[in-house]
Amino acid sequence: MKSTDHTLDYIIDEMIDTVKNSKDEVFEIAEESRKEYETLEQELAVLKEDVATVIAEGDILEKKSNLSRKKLSEVSKNFKKHSEDKVKEVYDQAHQLQTKLVVTRDKEKALRLRRDEIELRLKTIEQMVERAEGLVGKISIVLNYLNEDFKEVSELISDAHEKQEFGLKIIEAQEEERSRLSREMHDGPAQMLANIMLRSEIVDRTYKKGDVDSAVQEMRNVRVMIRDSLYEVRRIIYDLRPMALDDLGLIPTIKKYISTLEDQHPNIRFKYQSTNERLHSHYEVALFRLIQESIQNAIKHAEAGLILVELDISCEKVVATITDNGKGIEQSEKKDKSFGIIGMHERVEILGGDLKINSSEEGTGTRVSITIPVEQENTTAN
């Protein structure tokens, strides 16, 4: 019976951890979606100005082209009155104006198409954020249910097999939800790739029409978009679950993660002390996410010039400290707490640990201290 109770406790812990991870990912999706929404809004404003400018340019070119064709017609009717050079000059001018008009109208069409795509994407993101916020509320209810009322459910479900089946169904439902959210996240890169295809077509048409300078500039823009798309895909895949965490363990995964941030922030130092034992999977996942969130907060919000990550793993506990020399956390943010900080507190509480965030009011940095007790049975030899 004791063995059965231990198994049931483990299943409950796994369910709570799975639900909590889902909540964290929903928070991340909502925050990333809001950032994408703001970026697209800015791009849309610029596009609208560009469309108006191109339309005005096209109207002017159309008037000039009409006048040029009219002049060419008059010259053609009185061909003998004009020299050959004069006729050639009028013809070349009409041809150049017509070519510029076609290129301008094509550019206008492409800009209008991109504008419509962004407006549609903004509506989709708005709906996604609304669904994410609704999902956060539902997950919070599930967490409260698991943390506060699960004992009553356990008394009602007397059979151990029924308890196990009940727990596995909850885990399966959460995994399906995470898969759905992952598919939605791919809409971002998919949209970027569609835009790359559109811009490459513009390059092709522009080059064929002889406007080499415009074609070269469009090619530069396409390269930037390809680089951004590749970075976004890699970031999404890595954030979902670092594969190195299962294969190599916590410390190598942190090293690899920090190395991926060298372009974004080159001054991140990592110091560690550890026994020759691996922690249980849910400890390693939780610690990695906590350290990842702390580093991202220091980079994005604190604007830190130097970040120091220290990790001490012993048989009894794990102590992680993330210190930066940034501008600190504002008092309003400490009071209300951001999604990320809330998630960190809840993750540490589930593991029975302690989280302290000390930030100087003078803007001289922030220190995040995480202490998590480790049971001896939850470590395995490397």
KEVODREN-331586 format. One record per residue: y, z, x of N, C-alpha, C in turn. Coordinates in steps of 0.02 Angstrom, whole numbers, plus 50000, padded with zeros to 5 digits. Each point is the difference from the previous one (the first is absolute). Example, Ala and Ser with C-alpha at 12.3 -4.5 7.8 and 13.67 -1.06 7.14 Angstrom:
# residues 2
497165039050660500595000049955500605000050045 500534996449982500595000350042500555003749961 
This chain:
# residues 382
499405000050041500605000049959500635000050043 499975003750057500585000250045500124993150028 499474996450017500084993250026500324995549948 499795000749937500294996049946500745001649992 500185006550002500705001949994500424997150056 499725000150061500364997150057500114992649990 499494996549975500074992849987500534998649948 500005004149947500504999149946500705001450026 500085005150041500655001550029500244994250043 499534997150037500184994350043500234994149957 499644998649946500194994549955500695001349970 500135006249979500665001649972500544998950052 499885002350062500494999050053500134992650012 499464996149999500074992850011500404996849943 499895002249940500374997349943500745001650006 500155006250017500705001950007500334996150056 499654999250056500284996250056500114992749982 499534997049963500064993049979500594999149953 500075004649951500564999549953500665000950037 500015004850048500625001250037500194993950042 499514997050033500134993950039500284994549956 499724999449940500254994949953500725001449982 500165006249989500695001849983500474998350057 499795001550062500414998350058500124992550004 499484996249988500064992750005500454997249945 499975003149941500454997849946500725001550019 500125005850031500675001750024500244994750049 499564998250048500194995050050500144993249968 499584998149952500104993649966500675000049963 500155005549965500645000349964500594999650047 499965003650056500564999950048500084993150032 499444996950020500034993350029500254994949950 499805000849936500234995449948500755000649989 500255006150002500725001049991500394996750058 499735000850061500334996950058499994992449993 499424997349979499964992749991500484997749946 500075004049947500464998349945500714999550026 500205005050041500684999950027500114994050046 499504998650041500064994250046500064993549961 499594999249948500024993949960500654999449962 500275005749977500644999849965500554997450046 499995002450062500504997550048499914992650014 499364997950008499874992950013500224995849940 499885002649939500194996449939500764999049996 500375005250019500734999449998500244994650049 499704999950060500184994950049499804993149975 499414999549970499764993649974500464997349946 500235004449956500454997749947500654997250029 500255003250052500604997450033499854993350033 499414999650032499814993750033499934994349949 499695001649942499924994949949500674997449976 500475004749988500664998049978500354995650052 499925002050064500324996150054499694993050005 499344999649996499664993550006500174995549941 500055003049940500184996049941500704997150010 500475004150024500684997650012500014994450052 499615001150054499974994950052499704993549972 499485000749958499694994249971500474996149954 500405003849962500474996749955500524996050039 500245003150055500504996550042499684993750031 499395000850026499664994250031499874994549948 499845002049938499874995149948500634995949984 500575003549997500634996449988500154995250058 499925002550061500124995850058499524994050002 499375001349982499514994750000500164994649947 500235002349942500194995349947500584995550022 500505003350031500574996250024499794995150055 499545002350043499774995750055499624994049973 499565001249949499634994449970500484995149965 500515002849968500494995749967500364995650051 500195003250056500334996350053499554994650029 499345001850008499524995250026499934994049952 500025001549935499954994749951500594995250004 500605002950009500604995850006499974995650062 499775003050055499954996250062499494994449993 499445001549966499484995049990500264994149958 500415001649951500284994649957500484995650040 500375003050046500494996350040499774999850073 499404998150009499685000150066500394996050052 500274994249979500344995650047500675002850023 500295004649962500665002850018499945005550054 499405002450013499915005650046499584997950060 500145003350055499624998550061499305002949995 499574997750045499315002650000499975007450018 500445002150046500035007150019500225004349941 500484997449962500255003849943499455000849948 499634994749987499465000249951499465005050023 499834999750065499505004650027500235007349996 500645001150013500285006849997499955002849929 500184995949950499985002349931499275001349979 499554995650021499295000949982499715006450032 500155001050065499745006050035500275006449968 500634999949982500305005949969499665001649933 499884994749960499675001149935499295002650010 499654997350049499315002150013499975007350024 500465001950045500025006950025500155005049944 500484998349958500175004549945499415000749951 499664994549986499435000349955499445004350029 499884999350066499475004050032500175007549998 500625001650016500215007049997499945002849929 500164995949951499955002249930499285001649982 499534995750020499295001149985499755006450033 500185001050064499805006150036500285006249966 500644999649980500335005749968499675001749933 499844994849961499685001249935499295002950010 499654997750051499345002950014500065007350020 500515001550040500115006950020500175004349940 500414997249955500185003649938499385001549959 499564995049994499395000949961499565005550031 499935000050066499595005150034500305007049991 500665000450006500325006649991499925002549929 500074995549952499915002049930499285002549988 499514996550030499315002049993499885006950030 500265001150060499935006650032500355005449959 500584998449972500365004849958499585002049940 499704995049967499585001549942499395004150019 499714998550059499425003950023500185007350012 500585001150030500225006950014500135003849934 500324996649952500135003449937499365001949965 499504995550003499355001649971499655005750038 500064999850067499705005350041500325006749986 500655000249990500365006249985499745003149934 499884995849950499735002549938499305002950010 499594996650042499335002450013500015006750037 500455000650050500055006350037500235005649955 500484998549956500255005249954499435002649956 499594995449975499435002149960499495004050041 499904997950064499535003550044500235007250013 500665000950012500265006750011499915004449938 500124997049942499915003949938499275002149992 499544995450015499295001749995499815005450052 500294999350060499855004950053500245007049980 500605000349972500275006449978499585003149945 499774995649954499555002649948499345002450028 499754996450050499375001950032500075006550038 500585001150031500115006350036499935005949952 500304999349941499945005349951499295001449980 499614994549990499305000949981499605003250055 500124997950063499645003050056500175007450008 500645001749988500205007150004499625004149949 499914997249940499625003649949499285001050022 499714994750030499315000550024499955005450055 500495000150045499995005050054500045007149972 500465001049953500065006649969499355002049965 499704995049968499375001349966499465002150049 499954996350056499495001550049500125006850034 500645001450016500165006150037499985006349957 500194999449936500095006049959499435001049949 499754994549972499555000849943499284997950015 499864998250063499334997450013499465005349993 500175006350008499515005449992499745000149928 500464998949953499794999949930499544994149987 500164994350030499574994149992499325001450030 499995003450058499375001550033499555004449956 500315004649963499615004449956499704996049942 500394994949977499754995949944499454995350023 500054997650063499494995450026499515004150041 499485002449969499545004650034499514996450045 499854994049984499514996450039500324997050062 499725001350059500294997650064500034992450003 499494996849971500004992750002500584997149959 500155003249943500564997849959500665001050036 500065005750036500605001250039500104994650053 499454998450035500054995050053500194993149971 499694998249944500164993649968500734999949976 500235005549974500695000649977500494999050058 499845003350056500434999350058500014993050028 499414996950004499974993250027500364995049956 500005001049934500374995649955500765000450013 500245006150012500715000750015500174996550066 499575000950051500124996650064499994992449991 499524997549961499954992849989500624997349964 500245003849950500614997849964500604999750046 500055004950046500575000150046499954994350050 499394998550023499914994550047500184993349968 499814999249936500194993849965500754999449994 500345005649988500734999849994500324998350067 499725002850054500274998450066499904992650017 499434997249979499884992850012500514995849962 500145001949939500494996349960500695000250032 500185006050023500665000750033500034995950064 499434999750036499984996050062500114992549984 499704997749945500094992949981500734998749983 500325004749967500714999149982500434999750063 499825004050050500395000050062499974993150034 499464996449989499954993450032500484995049968 500295001749943500504995549970500594999050047 500165005350039500574999350046499884994650052 499475000650041499864994750049499884993249968 499675000049941499884993649967500654996549983 500485003949976500654997049984500344997350062 499945003850055500314997850062499684993550026 499344999449993499674994050022500194994049956 500085001249935500224994649956500694997550020 500435004750019500674998250022499974996050065 499535001950044499924996250063499804992849985 499544999149953499804993249981500594996049974 500425003249959500584996649972500484998050056 500125004650046500484998650054499724994650046 499344999950010499714994850043500084993149968 499964999749933500124993649966500724997750009 500465004949999500714998350012500094997250070 499655003150049500044997550069499774992850003 499434998649967499724993350001500484994949969 500285001749942500464995349967500644999150040 500255005550026500634999650038499924995950063 499435000950034499884996250062499924992549984 499644998549947499904993049982500664996549982 500485003949976500654997149981500484999650059 499775002250058500394999250060500455005850019 499995005449960500435005750015499615004850046 499984998250065499585003750047500255007250010 500655001050003500275006750012499805004849944 500064997749938499815004249943499255001450001 499604994950020499285000950003499815005250052 500324999850058499865004950053500185007149978 500575000749965500205006649976499505002749948 499774995649956499515002049950499355002250034 499814996550055499395001850036500075006950030 500595001650025500115006750028499915005349945 500284998549941499935004749944499285000949980 499624994550001499295000449982499625004450050 500164999350064499665004350050500145007349988 500615001749983500175007049986499615002549940 499954995849948499645002049939499255000850014 499724995750042499295000750018499885006550038 500465001650046499935006350038500045006049953 500474999949953500075005549952499385000649955 499734994249979499405000149957499415003150037 499914998050063499455002750040500075007550010 500615002350014500115007250008499855003749935 500204997249943499895003349936499265000549983 499624994750013499295000149987499655005250043 500175000150064499705004950045500175007149979 500635001149979500205006749980499625002349938 499924995549951499645001849939499275001850015 499684995750040499305001250017499925006650037 500455001350048499945006150040500145006249958 500504999649956500185005849959499465001849949 499634995049977499485001549952499475004750030 499794998550061499535004450034499884997450070 500245003750051499874997850069499265000250015 499714994350018499284999750013499815004250060 500475000750048499855003950061499875007349984 500255002449943499925007149983499265001749991 499634995749967499285001349991499614998850064 500194995050038499614998050059500155004350061 500645001350013500195003350062500225007249992 500275001749942500245006749989500765000549997 500245006249992500705001249986500464998250058 499855002550060500454999150057500074992750020 499464996150008500094992950016500384996249946 499905002049937500364996649945500745001350003 500195006250016500715001750006500304996050058 499644999650057500244996150057500124992749980 499524997249964500064993049980500584999049951 500085004749955500554999549951500675000350035 500075004650048500635000550037500144993750039 499474997050028500094993750038500254994449955 499815000049936500244994849954500735000849983 500285005950015500705001349984500474998850059 499734997450056500414999350060500604995549990 499924994649962500574995649986500515003449956 499765004049953500445003449953500335006250031 499625003650042500265006150031499605001350064 500284998450058499625000550063499935007150027 500415004849976500005006750029499625005049957 499344999049995499575004849965499495002650050 500015006550013499545003150048499445003649962 499404999850028499435003249968499635004450051 499965006549984499635004750042499465003349957 499425001350031499475002949959499525004250043 499685004849967499455003950028499465000149948 499374999250022499464999549951499345002050030 499565002749956499315001150020499644993449996 499374999950018499614993849999499664999049932 500325002149947499704999549934500444996049953 499684996249956500364996349947500095004549940 500574999349967500115003549937499674996249943 499915003549944499744996649941500504994649978 499734994949968500404994149982500635001849961 499945004649950500595001349959500535003950039 499815003850052500495003250044500374994750041 499624995350029500314994950042500464995549960 499794998149940500434995849957500645003749983 499945006349980500595003949980500485000850059 499745001850058500425001150058500354993550022 499624994549999500314993650018500574998349953 499895000749934500524998549951500615004550009 499885006450014500565004750010500414998150061 499674998450055500354998150061500364993349989 499664995349967500304993549985500645000849959 499975004149948500585001149956500585003250039 499845004850044500515003450040500344995250048 499614995750032500294995050046500454995249963 499764997549942500404995349961500655003149976 499975006449980500625003449980500495000450057 499755001450061500445000550058500314993350017 499624994649992500264993350016500494997649947 499795000549936500394996849947500605004249977 499915006649997500525004249971500395004050051 499665002650051500345004250049500354996050054 499814993650007500294995650052499935003350070 499405002550013499875003750062499974995450060 500255002550057499954996350062499365001550037 499715006049988499385002150033499585003949950 499354998449999499535003449955499425002550042 499845006549993499455003050037499475002349951 499394997550008499435001949958499525004150042 499865006149978499545004550036499435001949954 499394999750025499405001549960499535004550040 499815005649969499555004850032499415001249952 499414997750020499405000649958499535005050033 499855005449963499525004950024499455000849948 499535004550013499445001049953500245003449936 500545003850003500225003849942500564996649960 500434996150033500574997249964500274993950037 500414996349965500364994350028500755001349992 500374999350053500735000849998500334993550022 500414997249957500364993850016500755001549994 500384997750050500725001050000500344993450015 500464998149958500384993850009500745001950005 500304998850058500695001950013500414993850016 500614999749972500444994450015500715002650012 500414995850031500695001950015500494996349954 499784998549939500414996249953500525004249966 500264997249945500555003249964499785005449952 499345001249995499765005449957499954997949928 499795004849958499924998849928500585003349963 500314996249956500565002849962499755005549953 500465004749984499815005649958499764997849931 500314994849973499804997649934499294997350002 499814996850055499334997450007499495005650008 500205005450036499565005750007499875003349933 500525000349959499945003449936499584995949951 500164993749992499674995849950499334997450025 499964998850066499404997350033499874992749980 499884996050050499844993049987499274999449982 499804994049976499304998849984499565001550060 500214997850060499605001150059499895007350017 500545004049996499945007150016499575003649949 500094998249936499575003049947499274998650015 499864993750017499314998150015499725003950059 500415001150052499775003850058499835007149981 500435003349961499875006849979499365000549960 499904995449953499405000349958499374998750041 500044995350048499414998650041499805006150042 500505003350029499865005950042499735005749957 500285000949939499775005449956499274999149980 499804993749987499314998649982499525002250055 500214999250063499585001950057500085007350020 500395003749961500095007250014500435001250062 500424995350018500415000750060500715002149986 500424999250050500705002049996500444994550029 500544998449965500474994950022500705003050002 500334999350058500695002350008500434994450027 500584999049968500474994850022500665003550016 500175000250064500625003150022500484994550023 500584999849967500494994950017500675003250010 500334998350056500645003050017500564997149957 500435004249975500584997849961500504996350043 499985001250066500474996650046499764993050018 499424997949973499764993250013499704999350069 499675005450026499714999650067499254999049999 499734998249943499294998349998499615003749946 499364998049994499555002949951499335001550033 499705005549978499355002150027499525001149941 499464996149999499495000649948499395003350031 499805005849973499425003850026499465000249946 499404997850019499444999749954499425004050030 499755004849962499435004050022499464999749946 499404997850019499454999449952499395003550028 499725004849964499395003250023499414995349993 499545000550049499414995650000499375004349999 499574998749951499375003649997499534997250052 499595004350029499564998050054499514994549978 499785000249936499524995049977500314993249988 500684999750003500344993749988500184996450064 499685001850056500104996350063499344997150022 500044994250032499394996650024500114997950072 499484999950038500054998150070500144992650007 500404998250052500144992850013499364996550023 
